[in-house]
């Protein structure tokens, strides 16, 4: 079962790589914000899978911090875009 968690962690990391390309090439700023939010979510899922794979609970704390800061970052970017578009 732990090998499955390792495969999931690697797959999530590959998805993060694809999303980083989308983040760099996004046609609009709002597409880039969505890609940044999705990247943060996938990185959190990769950390959770790696924590289960490595059987280390410290990575769960890192995943919780990553998810909370990614949410706040998305809110900040949305607020900035709202001010610039109005």
C-alpha positions as CSV (number, residue, x, y, z in Angstrom):
1,X,0.0,0.0,0.0
2,X,2.9,2.4,0.7
3,X,4.2,1.9,-2.8
4,X,0.8,3.2,-4.1
5,X,1.3,6.4,-2.0
6,X,4.7,6.8,-3.6
7,X,3.3,6.5,-7.1
8,X,0.5,9.0,-6.2
9,X,3.1,11.5,-4.8
10,X,5.2,11.3,-8.0
11,X,2.0,11.6,-10.2
12,X,1.0,14.7,-8.3
13,X,4.4,16.2,-8.7
14,X,4.2,15.6,-12.5
15,X,0.8,17.4,-12.5
16,X,2.5,20.3,-10.7
17,X,5.1,20.5,-13.5
18,X,2.3,20.7,-16.1
19,X,0.5,23.4,-14.2
20,X,3.7,25.4,-13.9
21,X,3.9,25.5,-17.6
22,X,0.3,26.7,-17.7
23,X,1.2,29.3,-15.0
24,X,4.1,30.6,-17.2
25,X,2.2,30.7,-20.5
26,X,-1.4,31.5,-19.3
27,X,-3.2,33.7,-21.8
28,X,-4.6,36.0,-19.1
29,X,-3.8,36.9,-15.5
30,X,-6.9,35.2,-14.2
31,X,-5.9,31.9,-15.9
32,X,-2.5,32.2,-14.2
33,X,-4.2,32.7,-10.8
34,X,-6.3,29.6,-11.3
35,X,-3.1,27.7,-12.3
36,X,-1.4,29.0,-9.2
37,X,-4.2,27.8,-7.0
38,X,-4.4,24.4,-8.7
39,X,-0.6,24.1,-8.3
40,X,-0.8,24.8,-4.6
41,X,-3.6,22.2,-4.2
42,X,-1.7,19.5,-6.2
43,X,1.5,20.2,-4.2
44,X,-0.5,19.8,-1.0
45,X,-1.9,16.5,-2.2
46,X,1.7,15.4,-3.2
47,X,2.9,16.2,0.4
48,X,0.0,14.3,1.9
49,X,0.7,11.2,-0.2
50,X,4.5,11.5,0.5
51,X,3.7,11.7,4.3
52,X,1.8,8.5,4.0
53,X,4.5,6.9,1.9
54,X,7.3,7.9,4.2
55,X,5.2,7.3,7.4
56,X,6.3,10.8,8.7
57,X,3.7,13.0,10.3
58,X,5.9,16.1,10.1
59,X,5.0,16.3,6.4
60,X,1.3,16.6,7.3
61,X,2.1,19.8,9.1
62,X,3.8,21.2,6.0
63,X,0.8,20.2,3.9
64,X,-1.5,22.0,6.2
65,X,0.6,25.2,6.1
66,X,0.8,24.9,2.3
67,X,-2.9,24.6,1.9
68,X,-3.7,27.5,4.2
69,X,-1.2,29.9,2.6
70,X,-2.2,28.9,-0.9
71,X,-5.8,29.8,0.0
72,X,-4.7,33.2,1.4
73,X,-2.5,33.8,-1.7
74,X,-5.4,33.2,-4.0
75,X,-7.6,35.6,-2.0
76,X,-4.8,38.3,-2.2
77,X,-4.5,37.9,-6.0
78,X,-8.2,38.0,-6.5
79,X,-8.5,41.2,-4.5
80,X,-5.6,42.7,-6.5
81,X,-7.3,41.8,-9.8
82,X,-10.6,43.2,-8.6
83,X,-9.0,46.5,-7.8
84,X,-7.1,46.8,-11.1
85,X,-10.1,45.8,-13.2
86,X,-12.5,48.3,-11.6
